Amino acid sequence: MNMRKPLTNTMTPVQYVLNKVPEVSIMFWIIKLLSTFMGEAASDFLSGLGSQNHRGGQPSGIGHAAVGTLANIGSQPNFAMSNGPGGTQSGMSISFTPVMGIMCVVLLITMILQIRSKRYVPWKYWLNVAAVAVFGTAAADAVHLGSLMITSTVFAAILAIVIITWYGTEKTLNVHNINTLRREIFYWATVLATFMLGTVLGDYTAMSLHLGNLVSGFIFIGLIAVPAVAYQVFGMNEVFAFWFAYIITRPLGASFADWLAHERGLGTGPVSLVSTILIISLVAYVSFAIKREKKIIYNPQLS
């Protein structure tokens, strides 16, 4: 789904070049999907290193026994799996592990690198996306609100608040024009919220609806085709189509990552390693392509 629009009066050539995020193209969606693939597998792998009770074959991170608990609602911590009307999840708690602390520090470092950059630099941008993918997955897995339906609703509300605040402040959600600090902060807050919401949605279809990871993956393939077709054929709002697809890429990639790692028995380590190598290769290709192209900003007429 290429949603790149021609330059308009509100988007000058210089603004286009100085945009802090990549052009929305096929390559963008491929790398984004791989980042969700990697984020799910890497989060599970790292969580397994930090816990003696690493699960075997459970989709996503729901079902981990917590190493440390930041907050527990109720008199007794409850980490047993339950099947309530709202879906399968452990008792109400917010769990925190030392590994999550390390993930948070790494995310802060990559975020600073990205924000301090004056323009879009592929390796900085996608490194930050990878950090958001891993931390966002782990953070979503750590929040247990009694059922996956309730947790999904809470994360959807958080995402809505971020988007409403972004639009209320900037009067636009245009991802082609992320060229100020405030817009970039809103952008990354939205990205983090989409990863957390997408994580729980994937768990809900695979676990609560008992569809399994493979069937869930194909369902999300169908869902992600909706904004692509609606935008290209029926003129769906560009911003809505983009963020709709962005959210769906998370459970789509995670479903197939869990299927390969757990149901097919490949393991979270190999799956995360292979996906990381693919991401690095594609980002290197994109970086080379950008350097090779004649960028508009170097046009002497703009000097």
C-alpha positions as CSV (number, residue, x, y, z in Angstrom):
1,M,0.0,0.0,0.0
2,N,1.9,3.0,-1.3
3,M,0.3,6.1,0.2
4,R,2.9,8.6,-1.0
5,K,1.1,11.7,-2.3
6,P,2.5,14.3,-4.7
7,L,4.1,17.4,-3.2
8,T,1.5,19.9,-2.4
9,N,1.4,23.5,-1.2
10,T,1.6,22.3,2.4
11,M,4.6,20.1,1.8
12,T,7.6,21.7,0.1
13,P,10.5,19.7,-1.4
14,V,12.7,20.6,1.6
15,Q,10.1,19.4,4.0
16,Y,9.8,16.1,2.1
17,V,13.6,15.5,2.4
18,L,13.8,16.6,6.0
19,N,10.9,14.3,7.0
20,K,12.1,12.2,10.0
21,V,10.2,9.1,8.9
22,P,10.4,7.0,5.7
23,E,8.2,7.2,2.6
24,V,5.2,4.9,2.9
25,S,6.1,2.3,0.2
26,I,6.1,-1.4,-0.3
27,M,9.6,-1.6,1.2
28,F,8.4,0.3,4.3
29,W,5.6,-2.3,4.9
30,I,8.0,-5.2,4.3
31,I,10.5,-4.0,6.9
32,K,7.7,-3.0,9.3
33,L,6.2,-6.5,9.0
34,L,9.6,-8.1,9.7
35,S,10.0,-5.8,12.7
36,T,6.8,-7.2,14.2
37,F,8.1,-10.7,13.4
38,M,11.4,-10.0,15.1
39,G,9.8,-8.1,18.0
40,E,7.5,-11.0,19.0
41,A,10.3,-13.7,18.8
42,A,13.0,-11.5,20.4
43,S,10.7,-10.4,23.3
44,D,9.8,-14.0,24.0
45,F,13.4,-15.1,23.8
46,L,14.7,-12.3,26.1
47,S,11.8,-12.9,28.5
48,G,12.8,-16.6,28.6
49,L,16.3,-15.6,29.6
50,G,15.0,-13.6,32.5
51,S,12.6,-16.2,33.8
52,Q,13.0,-19.8,34.9
53,N,9.4,-20.4,34.0
54,H,9.6,-19.7,30.3
55,R,6.5,-21.1,28.5
56,G,6.5,-23.7,25.9
57,G,4.2,-23.2,22.9
58,Q,2.0,-20.4,24.2
59,P,1.3,-17.6,21.8
60,S,2.9,-14.3,22.6
61,G,4.0,-13.5,26.2
62,I,0.7,-14.1,28.1
63,G,1.3,-16.9,30.5
64,H,4.8,-16.0,31.7
65,A,5.3,-16.3,35.4
66,A,6.5,-12.9,36.5
67,V,9.9,-12.5,38.0
68,G,8.9,-9.4,39.8
69,T,5.6,-7.7,40.2
70,L,5.1,-3.9,40.1
71,A,1.5,-4.0,41.1
72,N,-1.0,-6.8,41.9
73,I,-4.8,-6.1,42.1
74,G,-6.4,-8.4,44.7
75,S,-5.1,-10.1,47.8
76,Q,-3.2,-12.8,46.1
77,P,-1.0,-12.6,42.9
78,N,-2.7,-14.8,40.3
79,F,-0.6,-16.1,37.4
80,A,-2.7,-19.0,36.5
81,M,-4.3,-19.1,33.1
82,S,-8.1,-18.6,33.1
83,N,-10.8,-18.7,30.5
84,G,-13.3,-15.9,31.3
85,P,-15.9,-14.5,29.1
86,G,-13.5,-11.8,27.9
87,G,-10.7,-14.1,26.9
88,T,-7.8,-16.0,28.3
89,Q,-5.3,-14.1,30.4
90,S,-3.7,-14.4,33.9
91,G,-4.8,-12.5,37.0
92,M,-4.9,-8.8,37.2
93,S,-1.4,-7.4,37.6
94,I,1.4,-5.4,36.1
95,S,4.6,-7.4,36.1
96,F,8.1,-6.1,35.7
97,T,11.3,-8.0,35.1
98,P,15.0,-6.9,35.0
99,V,15.0,-7.8,31.3
100,M,12.2,-5.4,30.7
101,G,14.3,-2.7,32.5
102,I,17.1,-3.4,30.0
103,M,14.7,-3.2,27.1
104,C,13.5,0.2,28.4
105,V,17.0,1.5,28.6
106,V,17.8,0.3,25.1
107,L,14.6,2.0,23.8
108,L,15.5,5.3,25.5
109,I,19.0,5.2,23.8
110,T,17.6,4.4,20.3
111,M,14.8,7.0,20.8
112,I,17.4,9.7,21.6
113,L,19.5,8.7,18.5
114,Q,16.4,9.0,16.3
115,I,15.1,12.3,17.8
116,R,18.6,13.9,17.6
117,S,18.9,13.1,13.9
118,K,18.1,16.1,11.7
119,R,16.6,14.0,8.9
120,Y,15.5,10.4,8.1
121,V,18.4,8.1,8.6
122,P,17.3,4.5,7.8
123,W,19.4,2.6,10.3
124,K,18.5,5.0,13.2
125,Y,14.8,4.9,12.3
126,W,14.5,1.2,12.0
127,L,16.7,0.5,15.0
128,N,14.2,2.5,17.0
129,V,11.3,0.6,15.5
130,A,13.0,-2.6,16.5
131,A,13.5,-1.4,20.1
132,V,9.8,-0.3,20.2
133,A,8.7,-3.6,18.8
134,V,10.6,-5.6,21.5
135,F,9.7,-3.3,24.4
136,G,6.1,-2.8,23.3
137,T,5.6,-6.5,23.1
138,A,7.1,-7.2,26.5
139,A,5.1,-4.3,28.0
140,A,1.8,-5.5,26.6
141,D,2.6,-9.0,27.9
142,A,3.3,-7.6,31.3
143,V,-0.1,-6.0,31.7
144,H,-2.8,-8.4,32.9
145,L,-6.2,-6.9,33.4
146,G,-8.3,-10.0,33.9
147,S,-9.1,-10.8,30.3
148,L,-7.6,-10.1,26.9
149,M,-10.8,-8.3,25.9
150,I,-10.5,-5.8,28.7
151,T,-6.8,-5.4,28.1
152,S,-7.4,-4.8,24.4
153,T,-10.1,-2.2,25.2
154,V,-7.7,-0.4,27.6
155,F,-4.9,-0.3,25.0
156,A,-7.3,0.9,22.3
157,A,-8.4,3.7,24.6
158,I,-4.8,4.7,25.2
159,L,-4.1,4.7,21.4
160,A,-7.3,6.8,20.9
161,I,-6.1,9.3,23.5
162,V,-2.7,9.7,21.9
163,I,-4.2,10.2,18.4
164,I,-6.8,12.6,19.6
165,T,-4.2,14.6,21.5
166,W,-1.9,14.6,18.5
167,Y,-4.6,15.9,16.2
168,G,-5.9,18.4,18.7
169,T,-2.4,19.8,19.1
170,E,-1.1,19.7,15.5
171,K,-4.4,19.7,13.5
172,T,-2.9,16.9,11.4
173,L,-1.9,13.3,11.6
174,N,0.1,13.4,8.3
175,V,3.0,11.0,8.5
176,H,4.6,12.6,5.5
177,N,5.4,15.7,7.5
178,I,7.1,14.6,10.7
179,N,9.6,17.4,10.9
180,T,9.2,18.9,14.3
181,L,10.1,17.5,17.8
182,R,6.5,17.6,19.0
183,R,5.1,15.8,15.9
184,E,7.9,13.2,16.2
185,I,7.1,12.5,19.9
186,F,3.4,12.1,19.0
187,Y,4.4,9.8,16.1
188,W,6.5,7.5,18.3
189,A,3.9,7.5,21.1
190,T,1.4,6.3,18.6
191,V,3.7,3.7,17.2
192,L,4.3,2.3,20.7
193,A,0.6,2.2,21.4
194,T,-0.1,0.4,18.2
195,F,2.5,-2.3,19.0
196,M,1.0,-2.8,22.5
197,L,-2.6,-3.0,21.1
198,G,-1.6,-5.3,18.3
199,T,0.2,-7.6,20.7
200,V,-3.0,-8.2,22.7
201,L,-5.2,-8.5,19.6
202,G,-3.0,-11.3,18.3
203,D,-3.2,-13.1,21.7
204,Y,-7.0,-12.6,21.7
205,T,-7.6,-14.3,18.4
206,A,-5.0,-17.1,18.9
207,M,-5.8,-17.9,22.5
208,S,-9.2,-16.5,23.6
209,L,-10.9,-17.4,20.3
210,H,-8.9,-20.6,20.1
211,L,-8.0,-20.0,16.5
212,G,-4.3,-20.7,16.9
213,N,-1.5,-18.7,15.4
214,L,-1.7,-19.9,11.8
215,V,-5.4,-19.2,11.4
216,S,-5.0,-15.9,13.2
217,G,-2.2,-14.9,10.8
218,F,-4.4,-15.6,7.7
219,I,-7.2,-13.6,9.3
220,F,-4.9,-10.6,9.7
221,I,-3.8,-11.0,6.1
222,G,-7.4,-10.5,5.1
223,L,-7.8,-7.5,7.5
224,I,-4.7,-5.7,6.3
225,A,-6.0,-6.0,2.7
226,V,-9.1,-3.9,3.7
227,P,-7.4,-0.5,4.1
228,A,-5.1,-1.2,1.1
229,V,-8.1,-1.9,-1.2
230,A,-10.3,0.8,0.4
231,Y,-7.6,3.4,0.0
232,Q,-6.7,2.6,-3.6
233,V,-10.2,1.8,-4.9
234,F,-12.7,3.7,-2.7
235,G,-10.6,6.6,-1.6
236,M,-10.5,5.8,2.1
237,N,-8.9,8.6,4.2
238,E,-5.2,8.2,3.9
239,V,-4.4,8.7,7.6
240,F,-7.0,6.2,8.8
241,A,-5.9,3.7,6.2
242,F,-2.3,4.0,7.2
243,W,-2.8,3.6,11.0
244,F,-5.3,0.8,10.4
245,A,-2.8,-1.1,8.4
246,Y,0.0,-0.2,10.9
247,I,-1.9,-1.7,13.8
248,I,-2.7,-4.9,11.9
249,T,0.9,-5.6,10.9
250,R,1.7,-6.2,14.6
251,P,-0.6,-9.2,15.2
252,L,0.0,-10.4,11.6
253,G,3.8,-10.7,12.0
254,A,3.5,-12.0,15.6
255,S,1.0,-14.7,14.6
256,F,3.4,-16.2,12.1
257,A,6.4,-15.7,14.3
258,D,4.7,-17.6,17.1
259,W,3.6,-20.3,14.7
260,L,7.1,-20.9,13.5
261,A,8.8,-20.5,16.9
262,H,6.4,-22.5,19.0
263,E,4.0,-24.6,16.9
264,R,6.6,-25.6,14.3
265,G,9.3,-25.8,17.0
266,L,11.9,-23.6,15.4
267,G,12.5,-21.7,18.6
268,T,12.3,-18.0,19.4
269,G,16.1,-17.5,19.1
270,P,16.5,-18.7,15.5
271,V,13.3,-16.9,14.4
272,S,14.4,-13.6,15.9
273,L,17.9,-14.0,14.5
274,V,16.8,-14.7,10.9
275,S,14.3,-11.9,11.0
276,T,16.9,-9.5,12.4
277,I,19.3,-10.4,9.6
278,L,16.6,-9.8,7.0
279,I,15.8,-6.4,8.5
280,I,19.5,-5.4,8.5
281,S,19.9,-6.5,4.9
282,L,16.9,-4.5,3.7
283,V,17.8,-1.4,5.8
284,A,21.3,-1.5,4.3
285,Y,19.7,-1.7,0.8
286,V,17.5,1.2,1.5
287,S,20.4,3.3,2.9
288,F,22.4,2.5,-0.3
289,A,19.5,3.4,-2.5
290,I,19.0,6.8,-0.7
291,K,22.7,7.7,-1.1
292,R,22.6,6.7,-4.8
293,E,19.6,8.8,-5.6
294,K,19.8,12.5,-6.4
295,K,18.0,14.0,-3.4
296,I,15.9,17.2,-3.9
297,I,17.6,19.0,-1.1
298,Y,20.9,19.1,-3.1
299,N,19.2,20.8,-6.0
300,P,21.2,24.0,-6.7
301,Q,17.9,25.8,-7.2
302,L,17.1,25.3,-3.5
303,S,20.5,26.5,-2.3
